[in-house]
Amino acid sequence: MSVMKAGVLTALVLVNIAFIIGWIWAVRRYRLRGRPDLPGIAIGSFTTFLDTLGIGSFAPTTALFKFRHQPADELIPGTLNIGLNPAAFVETLLFLSAVAVQPVLLVCMVATATAGAWLGAGVVSRMRRRSIQLFMGVALLVAAFFFAMTNMHELSARHGDFARFFDIFPPGGEAFGLAGWRFVVAVVVSFVLGALMCIGIGNYAPLMILLALLGMHPLAAFPIMMASDGMLQPVASLGFFRSGRFSHVSALGLTVGSFIGVPVAFFLVKNLPLSSMRWGVTVVVAYAAVSMLRSARAPATAESIALS
C-alpha cells in the first residue's frame, strides 16, 4: 500500500474517532434517548447492502424514510450522514486495498470532498424545513435519473441497436488515473459533490458518470467513492452534532443495520441482478421525490414553523 493510501486510512481512523466523540457529546448535550426498532434496522441493512454493491444508500434510505413518515424531513440530511457513516467506514477499509487507483487523485478528491462537506453541513444545519424538502426532492429526482441511465446503458450493452437510442450513459475507459485538465475537473467536482452530500444527494452515481466521462475504468470509481464518503460523512456529521438536527434513534437503526448489510453484500453475494434491483430502487426513489416535493408545497403547520 502506498504512503498516500496509508495516510488516507490514518486520517479516516482519526476523523471517525472524532465522530464517535461528537455523537456521545450530542447525546449528552441534547439528552437524546431511545433504541432503534426492527424496521429501522431493516432499512439500514437493506440500503447499506445496496451501497456496498455500488447502487448507493442515500436516495433509497430517504425514500424508505418517506414511506415510513419518520424522521421529520428537516432531520433526514443529518440522519443520513450520521447513521450511514459506519457503513462508509467499513466499505472504505474493504475497497481501498481491493482496487488500485492513482494515489494522488484519490487523496485530492477525498480532501476536496471533505472540505465541501464541512462547508455544506454548516449551511444545511441552518436551512428551513421547506428549503430542505425542495432540495431533497430535486436530489431524489436526479438520483432516479442516474439510476435509470445506468440501466439504459446496461440494456444497450446487452441488446445492441435495440436500445442504442437510450444509451446516453458514458461507457468509460480503461485508465485508473487522470492528468492535466481532467485531473482538475475531477477534483473540483468532488468538492461540489461533497457539499451536496449534506442535503442528501449521494455521490456514487454522479462520481461514476464523471469518471467515466473523463475516461476512467468503472472500477476506479469504487475506492474514490468509498474513501470520499468515509471521510466526508463523519466531517459533515460533526456539524449536525453541533446543531442537533438529526434523529438519534433513526441514525442508530441505520448504524446497526449496516453491520448486517455491508458484510452480506461484500462477502456472500456473487451474482445479483443489479439491473433489476436498480430499476426497483428507481421507482421507489422517484415516488419519494414526488412525495418530498408535495410536502414542500403543503401549508406549513405550527409544528413545522417551530422546527424551521
N, C-alpha and C positions, 0 to 999 in steps of 0.2 A: 504494500500500500504506500502511495506517495506521501510526502510530508504534508502537502496541501490537504489531502483527504483526511490524514490523521488530525490536522488542525481543525477541519470541519467537524469531525467526530468529537474532539475535545470541547469545542465551542458548543456543540449540541448537548453534551452532558452538562456543562456548566449552566446553560440557559434553562435547561429542564430542572435543574436543582432550584434555580430562582423561581421557576414556575410552581414547583411544589410549595416552596416557602410562601409565595404570593397567594396560593389558594388557601393555605392554612391561615394566613393573615386575614383574608377576606371572610373566611368562615367566622373568625373571632370578631372581626370589625363589624360585620353586619348580622352576627348571631344567626347564621344560617343553619337550618336543621332539616332532617328528612332523609329517607332512604329511597333508592331507585326501585321501581316496581318492575315486574316481568315484561310488560310491553315496552318500557323504556330501555331495558337491557336488550330486548329483541331487536329494537330499532338500531341500537349500537352495533349489535352483532351483524345484522344484515348489511348496513351501509358501510361498515369498515371492511366487510367481506368484498363488497363492490369496489371499495377504494383500493384494496390490495391488488385487485385484478386490473386496475388502471381505469376503471369506469368513473371513479370519483365518489365522494361521500357527501359533500356539502349540499348539492341540489336534492338528492334523494332524501337526506335527513330532513331538510326543510319541508319537502313535500309531505313526509310522514308526520312531522310536527303539525302541519296544517290540517291533515286528516284527523289528527287526534285533538286538535284545538288546544294544544299546550306545548310549550310555554307561550306566553304572550309574544306577539310579533316583534316588539321592540327588544325583547330579550334573546331572540334567536341568533343574531350575529355573535354575541359573546358566548352563548351556549355552544355554538358550533366550534368556535376556535378553542375553547377550553376543553369541552368534552371529547373532541376528536383528536386532541393533541397527543395523548398517549399512543394512539394508533400510528400517527405520523412518526413518532419517535422510533417505534419498533420497526416500521417499514423502512425508515432510513437506515437503520442498522442492517437490515436484511439485504436491501438493494444496492447500497453504496459499494459494497465489496463484490456484488454479483455481476455488475455491468461496468465495463471500462468506458470512461468518458474523459475528455480533456480536463485536467485538474484546474487550470486557470479559469476556464469557462465556468466550471462548476462553482468554484469559490466566488467568482464575481457575481454570478446570477443569484446565488444564495444570499450574498451580502446585500445586494440591492433589493431583493425581495423582502429581506428582514427590515431594511430601512423603510421601505414602503409600508410594511405592516405596522411599524412603530408610529409612523405619522398617521396612518389610516385609523388606527384604534382610537386615537385621541379625538378624531373628527366624529367617528361613529358614536362614541360614547356621549356626545353632546347633541346628536341628531334627534329630531322629534319623531314620534311614533309613525306618523303618516309618511314622512320622508323615507324612513327605513322600509316601510311597506312598499312604496313606489320603487325604490332602488332594488329591493329583493325580488319584486315581481318581474321587473325587467331582467334581472340577473337570471332568474329561473327560465325565462323565455330564451335567453341567449344560450343557457346550458342545454335546453331541449333542442335548439338548433344545432349545436355542436354534436350532440348525440346522434341526431338524425343524419347529419352529413357524414359522420364516421360510418354509419351503417350503409349509406348510399355508396360510399367508396368500396366497402366490402362486397356489397351486392354487385357492383360493376365489375369487380375483380373476378367474381365467380361466374357471371353471366355475359361478360363481354359487351357487345354492342347493345344488348337488350336494355341495359340500364346506363349506358355511357352518357346519355343526356343529363343524368342526375349527378354524374361524378365530378363534383367541384372541390372535393377534399384533396389537398396536395398529397401526392404519393410518397414524398420524402426521398432521401438519397441514401448514401452509404457512409457518410462522414460521422465521426464521433467527436468532432471538434470544429471550431469556427475561427476565422481570422478576418482582419480588416473591418469593413463596414458591417458585415454580417454579425461579427462579434459584438460591436457597439449596439446594434439594433436589439440583439437578444438580451443584453444587459439592461438596456433602458426599459424595454417592455417588461422585463422581470420586475422592475421597480413598480410599475403601474399595476401589474397583477398582484403584487404583494399588498398594495394599498386596497385593491378591490376585494381581496380575501376578507377584509374586515367587515364588509357589508354582505358577506355570504356568497360571493362569486368564487367558486372553486377554480383552481388554476390548471387542473390536469388537461382538459380538452384544449383550452387556449394555448398552453405551452406545447402540446404535441403538434398542433397545427402550425404554430410559429416556427418550431424547429424543423418541421417537415418543409415548410416554405423556404427555409434557409439552407436546405439540402442535407439535413442530418438524418441518420438512421432512426426509425421509430423507437428502437430500444434505448437510444441515447437519452430520450426524454425521462425515462423512469428514475435514474439516480438524481437527476436535476429536480424533478417534481417532488420526489420524496424528501430530499435534503432541504429544498426550499420550504416545504411545509413543516418539516421537522424543526426548522429554525424560526420561521416567521410566526407560526401559531403560538408558541409559548411567549414570544415577544409581544404579539398582539394581545394575548391573554393578560399580560401584566397591566395593560390599560383598562381592560374590562374588570380586573380585580379592584383597581382603584375606584372605578365608578360604581361597582356593584351591579351593573346591568347585564346579568346573566342568571339563568335558572340553575341553582346549585343541584337540585335533585335530577333534573334532566341531563345535566352535564355528567353527573355520576353514572347515570344509566348508560350513556354513550361510552364512558370510560370502561365500565365493567364489561359491556358488550364487545369492546374492541379486543379484549383478551381472548375472545372466542372467535370472532370473525377473521382477524388477521392471520393467526396460525392455520386455521382451516383452509383459507384461500391459498396461502403460500405453500403449505406442505402437502395437502391432501388433494387438491383439485388439479387435474392434469389437462382434461379436455372438456371444456364447458361451452355451450352455445352462447358465447358472449354477445353475438349479434342479437339474438332473441331477447337476452336479458336487457341489452341496451335499449331495444325498442320498448320493452315494458317500462323501463325507467323513464324513457322519453315521454310516454303517455302520462305517467304519474306526475312528472315534473311540470309538464305543460298545464295539467289541471291545477296544480298547486300555484302556478304563476297567475292563472286567471283568478283563483281564489284570493291570492295576496293583493292583486290589483283591485279587486272588488272591495276588499276590506279597506283599502286606502281611500276609496271613493265614498264609503259609508260615512254618515254623520258621526262626528266624534262624540263619544259618551263622556259623562263626568269622570269616569274611571280612567279613560284613555287620556283625557286632558291632564289629569293629575299625574299620570305616568310620563307625559311628554316633557 
